[in-house]
Amino acid sequence: MSDLSTPIREVRMGHMAAHAETASDGVVHVRSSEQLAAYPRSIVDAIAQWAEKTPDALMVADRNSETGDWRKLTYGQVVAAIAPLGQALLDAGLSQDRPLIILSGNEIEHLLLGLAAIWVGIPYAPISPAYSLISTDFGKLKHIAALLTPGLVYASDGEKFGPAIDAVFGDAVPLVVKSNPPSGHPARLFDELAATPVTADVAQAHDAITPDTIAKLLFTSGSTGMPKGVITTNRMMACNQEMIRTALAFLKDEPPVLLDWMPWNHVAGSSHNTGIAFYNGGSLYIDDGQPTPAKIGNTLRNLHEVQPTVYLTVPKGYEFLVAAFEDDHEVRRKFFSRMKLMQYAGASLSQHVFDGMDRAARAELGQRVMIITGYGSTETAPFAFTTTWPVQEAGHIGLPAAGMEIKLVPNGDKMELRLKGPNVTPGYWRDAEKTREAFDEDGFYKIGDAVKPADENDISKGFVFDGRVSEDFKLSTGTWVNFASVRKAVIGACAPLIRDVVLTGADRNHLGALIFPDFEACARHAGLPAGTDPAQIAQHSAIRDKFAVELAALARRATGSSTHVARAHVMVGLPDIDKGEVTDKGSINQRAVLAARRDLVEALYCEPVPADVLDLPRKG
């Protein structure tokens, strides 16, 4: 466990407070007590202000794919590049009804096109590259294209994205590429757009944008299958950054430096992380690494050259860093040299990873570095809750952001969370039905989660995530199963060998689990070389024995049928994106897995127990 007596490196955090009122029907209204300061009309206005104030300050950098050197643009250079691109988009006839689609990932050209679209009031939609490069039927991309009716499509590498472009857009939608126009498909080069002569139309279009102008359409599938287009306005993005700066007050003291890999098709990378850099006049280095065995080396190389002041990643990213710090003390030294704050999102941070990061900081600095988490969704832009104190408890999401109001509605034995604020989306693009379903009669967004007070007697201690209200279910005995707590227990019992778990048991007589392993961690545990087939890893005796031992111990600790996972199946492959088993955020779609794997679910309830199913009695 972490040594909590070790002092934390000083960092200036904002003050967060809230007050609560309970109505006669049991509904609790909680309002932030913090005043939300004024914020600009749009994130691009904030960038323009920095371009005037500090034109030579580095705004963004990425790796040159050929030389490996950093390509760098200052605030002045970015704003100068926006006008010709904005003119090109206007000339192409783009509008709210014919937005820009970007198929490829994080790079300077992607950023410039997106900012140019916002500058002239044209929505743009960054789409998960997986929909083009991993999917085989392009089903989600076809759905998005039909919903958006785009006026222009951009892909960095035309040949790489060529099959998806041909299958979904054909020649009906103009194409722009950075390089390698696909054979047989007309395309313009990005550099051609960047040289477009600018007319007065750009200034006129820019002057006409308002806080309610749509800036982005961010697609999220959640647990519903096909992606929904979340309308993201200028107001949502700008006010959300002011909310963040209110909580993380040190962002006002000096421009932050970020090294970030998180994908721009997702709100965390696209709005939250880039916004922290640009809203505060900081620098964003686009990390060409990822928290995977194949790409973590790129992140470590970049950390040798870039010393972030804020680091934001998923728990798996911190897990790789902990392992790297054991052997590479130089990267550890550079990582912590300027670090003020670390934040994680997307899942709970396992205790062994939390302790490892804490141990590395103390070894390097003789101090701890504050680790916080937060809470929100694409629909909340995303920042809605955070702690301004070190996280001590998994699932602790803190207090609502300045300017927000939340409603806690009794739902069974839980309190369902609903949110209202200037950062909340007005709805889903061209989907009036889902928009109506998403809001209650008072205009609160129904996020679908439950929370509970960390301390019933002290609201200043904040709130704890209490699972999805729609994921809990009853066994055949009528006993409710708290999905979130059981899932957390299973993952924790076998950490770090489990990536995710799908629970079974609705209207059945016992709980079961379909376990998706972390194949890299399992391979290390079994002493198997990198690149070993996932099926071979999952079926290895060392892995099956490890899961059997740890899950049997968990079963013996169960307090009853609602916490006793009686049988489990270790999956031999990854979830299937074409079947909707994995969301655009990379998380498991529980419902889709249960629907697509009915045979495996039934096997968990067969008698006698099949040989490939782990039988986990409570006694023994």
ChimeraX attribute file (.defattr): number of C-alpha atoms within 10 A of each C-alpha:
attribute: neighborCount
match mode: 1-to-1
recipient: residues
	/A:1	10
	/A:2	16
	/A:3	11
	/A:4	10
	/A:5	8
	/A:6	12
	/A:7	13
	/A:8	18
	/A:9	16
	/A:10	12
	/A:11	15
	/A:12	14
	/A:13	17
	/A:14	17
	/A:15	15
	/A:16	21
	/A:17	18
	/A:18	18
	/A:19	12
	/A:20	15
	/A:21	12
	/A:22	12
	/A:23	9
	/A:24	7
	/A:25	8
	/A:26	12
	/A:27	15
	/A:28	18
	/A:29	17
	/A:30	20
	/A:31	21
	/A:32	19
	/A:33	18
	/A:34	19
	/A:35	12
	/A:36	17
	/A:37	12
	/A:38	9
	/A:39	18
	/A:40	17
	/A:41	19
	/A:42	25
	/A:43	27
	/A:44	22
	/A:45	17
	/A:46	18
	/A:47	24
	/A:48	20
	/A:49	18
	/A:50	23
	/A:51	21
	/A:52	12
	/A:53	13
	/A:54	15
	/A:55	19
	/A:56	14
	/A:57	18
	/A:58	20
	/A:59	25
	/A:60	25
	/A:61	20
	/A:62	20
	/A:63	18
	/A:64	12
	/A:65	10
	/A:66	6
	/A:67	8
	/A:68	9
	/A:69	11
	/A:70	15
	/A:71	15
	/A:72	18
	/A:73	19
	/A:74	19
	/A:75	26
	/A:76	21
	/A:77	16
	/A:78	23
	/A:79	23
	/A:80	13
	/A:81	18
	/A:82	24
	/A:83	27
	/A:84	21
	/A:85	29
	/A:86	32
	/A:87	25
	/A:88	23
	/A:89	24
	/A:90	18
	/A:91	11
	/A:92	13
	/A:93	11
	/A:94	22
	/A:95	18
	/A:96	17
	/A:97	12
	/A:98	17
	/A:99	23
	/A:100	27
	/A:101	25
	/A:102	23
	/A:103	25
	/A:104	26
	/A:105	21
	/A:106	21
	/A:107	20
	/A:108	18
	/A:109	18
	/A:110	21
	/A:111	19
	/A:112	19
	/A:113	24
	/A:114	24
	/A:115	26
	/A:116	28
	/A:117	28
	/A:118	25
	/A:119	27
	/A:120	27
	/A:121	27
	/A:122	27
	/A:123	28
	/A:124	30
	/A:125	25
	/A:126	25
	/A:127	25
	/A:128	24
	/A:129	20
	/A:130	17
	/A:131	21
	/A:132	25
	/A:133	16
	/A:134	14
	/A:135	17
	/A:136	13
	/A:137	14
	/A:138	19
	/A:139	17
	/A:140	22
	/A:141	25
	/A:142	17
	/A:143	14
	/A:144	21
	/A:145	14
	/A:146	12
	/A:147	14
	/A:148	20
	/A:149	16
	/A:150	24
	/A:151	20
	/A:152	21
	/A:153	22
	/A:154	26
	/A:155	26
	/A:156	23
	/A:157	17
	/A:158	24
	/A:159	17
	/A:160	17
	/A:161	21
	/A:162	21
	/A:163	17
	/A:164	23
	/A:165	25
	/A:166	14
	/A:167	13
	/A:168	21
	/A:169	20
	/A:170	15
	/A:171	13
	/A:172	11
	/A:173	16
	/A:174	17
	/A:175	24
	/A:176	23
	/A:177	23
	/A:178	18
	/A:179	17
	/A:180	16
	/A:181	22
	/A:182	19
	/A:183	10
	/A:184	9
	/A:185	15
	/A:186	13
	/A:187	21
	/A:188	15
	/A:189	17
	/A:190	20
	/A:191	14
	/A:192	14
	/A:193	17
	/A:194	19
	/A:195	14
	/A:196	16
	/A:197	11
	/A:198	14
	/A:199	11
	/A:200	8
	/A:201	15
	/A:202	23
	/A:203	15
	/A:204	11
	/A:205	16
	/A:206	20
	/A:207	12
	/A:208	12
	/A:209	19
	/A:210	15
	/A:211	17
	/A:212	14
	/A:213	20
	/A:214	20
	/A:215	30
	/A:216	27
	/A:217	25
	/A:218	27
	/A:219	25
	/A:220	24
	/A:221	17
	/A:222	21
	/A:223	17
	/A:224	14
	/A:225	19
	/A:226	17
	/A:227	19
	/A:228	22
	/A:229	23
	/A:230	25
	/A:231	25
	/A:232	30
	/A:233	25
	/A:234	25
	/A:235	25
	/A:236	29
	/A:237	30
	/A:238	26
	/A:239	27
	/A:240	31
	/A:241	27
	/A:242	23
	/A:243	24
	/A:244	21
	/A:245	21
	/A:246	22
	/A:247	23
	/A:248	19
	/A:249	15
	/A:250	17
	/A:251	24
	/A:252	14
	/A:253	9
	/A:254	11
	/A:255	18
	/A:256	22
	/A:257	26
	/A:258	24
	/A:259	28
	/A:260	23
	/A:261	21
	/A:262	24
	/A:263	20
	/A:264	26
	/A:265	25
	/A:266	21
	/A:267	27
	/A:268	24
	/A:269	18
	/A:270	19
	/A:271	25
	/A:272	20
	/A:273	23
	/A:274	24
	/A:275	24
	/A:276	24
	/A:277	24
	/A:278	24
	/A:279	28
	/A:280	21
	/A:281	27
	/A:282	22
	/A:283	25
	/A:284	24
	/A:285	25
	/A:286	23
	/A:287	24
	/A:288	21
	/A:289	20
	/A:290	21
	/A:291	21
	/A:292	12
	/A:293	13
	/A:294	11
	/A:295	12
	/A:296	19
	/A:297	17
	/A:298	14
	/A:299	22
	/A:300	22
	/A:301	14
	/A:302	20
	/A:303	19
	/A:304	14
	/A:305	11
	/A:306	17
	/A:307	20
	/A:308	25
	/A:309	20
	/A:310	22
	/A:311	20
	/A:312	25
	/A:313	21
	/A:314	16
	/A:315	20
	/A:316	22
	/A:317	18
	/A:318	23
	/A:319	19
	/A:320	19
	/A:321	23
	/A:322	21
	/A:323	13
	/A:324	16
	/A:325	20
	/A:326	12
	/A:327	10
	/A:328	12
	/A:329	14
	/A:330	12
	/A:331	21
	/A:332	23
	/A:333	19
	/A:334	17
	/A:335	24
	/A:336	21
	/A:337	15
	/A:338	13
	/A:339	20
	/A:340	21
	/A:341	22
	/A:342	19
	/A:343	18
	/A:344	20
	/A:345	16
	/A:346	18
	/A:347	15
	/A:348	18
	/A:349	20
	/A:350	19
	/A:351	16
	/A:352	16
	/A:353	21
	/A:354	20
	/A:355	16
	/A:356	21
	/A:357	24
	/A:358	22
	/A:359	20
	/A:360	22
	/A:361	24
	/A:362	20
	/A:363	14
	/A:364	17
	/A:365	15
	/A:366	14
	/A:367	18
	/A:368	25
	/A:369	23
	/A:370	21
	/A:371	22
	/A:372	21
	/A:373	25
	/A:374	23
	/A:375	23
	/A:376	21
	/A:377	17
	/A:378	22
	/A:379	27
	/A:380	25
	/A:381	29
	/A:382	23
	/A:383	27
	/A:384	29
	/A:385	23
	/A:386	25
	/A:387	26
	/A:388	22
	/A:389	16
	/A:390	15
	/A:391	19
	/A:392	13
	/A:393	12
	/A:394	15
	/A:395	21
	/A:396	26
	/A:397	26
	/A:398	28
	/A:399	28
	/A:400	29
	/A:401	31
	/A:402	28
	/A:403	21
	/A:404	24
	/A:405	22
	/A:406	20
	/A:407	23
	/A:408	20
	/A:409	17
	/A:410	15
	/A:411	11
	/A:412	9
	/A:413	10
	/A:414	18
	/A:415	21
	/A:416	23
	/A:417	25
	/A:418	22
	/A:419	25
	/A:420	21
	/A:421	20
	/A:422	18
	/A:423	27
	/A:424	27
	/A:425	21
	/A:426	20
	/A:427	22
	/A:428	21
	/A:429	18
	/A:430	14
	/A:431	13
	/A:432	11
	/A:433	10
	/A:434	13
	/A:435	16
	/A:436	14
	/A:437	11
	/A:438	19
	/A:439	18
	/A:440	12
	/A:441	7
	/A:442	8
	/A:443	14
	/A:444	18
	/A:445	26
	/A:446	17
	/A:447	18
	/A:448	14
	/A:449	17
	/A:450	23
	/A:451	21
	/A:452	18
	/A:453	20
	/A:454	19
	/A:455	12
	/A:456	10
	/A:457	8
	/A:458	9
	/A:459	17
	/A:460	15
	/A:461	18
	/A:462	23
	/A:463	23
	/A:464	20
	/A:465	19
	/A:466	21
	/A:467	21
	/A:468	18
	/A:469	22
	/A:470	10
	/A:471	15
	/A:472	15
	/A:473	19
	/A:474	17
	/A:475	18
	/A:476	13
	/A:477	12
	/A:478	13
	/A:479	15
	/A:480	17
	/A:481	21
	/A:482	20
	/A:483	22
	/A:484	16
	/A:485	13
	/A:486	20
	/A:487	19
	/A:488	17
	/A:489	16
	/A:490	24
	/A:491	19
	/A:492	18
	/A:493	18
	/A:494	18
	/A:495	18
	/A:496	19
	/A:497	23
	/A:498	20
	/A:499	19
	/A:500	19
	/A:501	22
	/A:502	19
	/A:503	27
	/A:504	24
	/A:505	20
	/A:506	18
	/A:507	14
	/A:508	14
	/A:509	17
	/A:510	20
	/A:511	24
	/A:512	28
	/A:513	24
	/A:514	22
	/A:515	22
	/A:516	21
	/A:517	27
	/A:518	19
	/A:519	24
	/A:520	20
	/A:521	17
	/A:522	21
	/A:523	23
	/A:524	13
	/A:525	15
	/A:526	15
	/A:527	11
	/A:528	15
	/A:529	11
	/A:530	12
	/A:531	12
	/A:532	12
	/A:533	14
	/A:534	19
	/A:535	14
	/A:536	14
	/A:537	28
	/A:538	23
	/A:539	15
	/A:540	15
	/A:541	12
	/A:542	16
	/A:543	19
	/A:544	17
	/A:545	13
	/A:546	16
	/A:547	23
	/A:548	19
	/A:549	15
	/A:550	16
	/A:551	26
	/A:552	24
	/A:553	17
	/A:554	22
	/A:555	24
	/A:556	16
	/A:557	13
	/A:558	17
	/A:559	10
	/A:560	12
	/A:561	18
	/A:562	22
	/A:563	22
	/A:564	24
	/A:565	29
	/A:566	23
	/A:567	24
	/A:568	27
	/A:569	21
	/A:570	21
	/A:571	17
	/A:572	17
	/A:573	15
	/A:574	15
	/A:575	20
	/A:576	16
	/A:577	21
	/A:578	16
	/A:579	15
	/A:580	25
	/A:581	23
	/A:582	22
	/A:583	22
	/A:584	21
	/A:585	17
	/A:586	12
	/A:587	16
	/A:588	23
	/A:589	22
	/A:590	21
	/A:591	16
	/A:592	19
	/A:593	20
	/A:594	17
	/A:595	12
	/A:596	15
	/A:597	12
	/A:598	10
	/A:599	10
	/A:600	16
	/A:601	22
	/A:602	11
	/A:603	19
	/A:604	25
	/A:605	20
	/A:606	10
	/A:607	7
	/A:608	7
	/A:609	13
	/A:610	13
	/A:611	8
	/A:612	13
	/A:613	21
	/A:614	22
	/A:615	20
	/A:616	22
	/A:617	16
	/A:618	18
	/A:619	10
	/A:620	8
